[in-house]
Amino acid sequence: MPDSGKFVCLIQNSLREFRQASKDLLTLMMKKLTEALNNGQEATTPEALELLIELAETDLSFFRKQIVDVLGAMLQIAEADRIV
């Protein structure tokens, strides 16, 4: 395989690894966000939302498989009274 082909494979593999790491991060972030809301810790929500926005700006496609969890958290946030 020519060097350019190896480079393309390397980039593709790196992108796959990045997306997997992002999915893992999203899962953890959604879990922590939900826990915070369930425990009345709405003050931490804005910071978590900012991180989710940054993550989405990087690559929105990883939200697809977890859209139900994301939407559930967004509804919970919308219903919370004390979000700053």
Helices and strands as residue ranges (DSSP letters): H 3-38, G 42-44, H 45-58, G 60-66, H 67-79
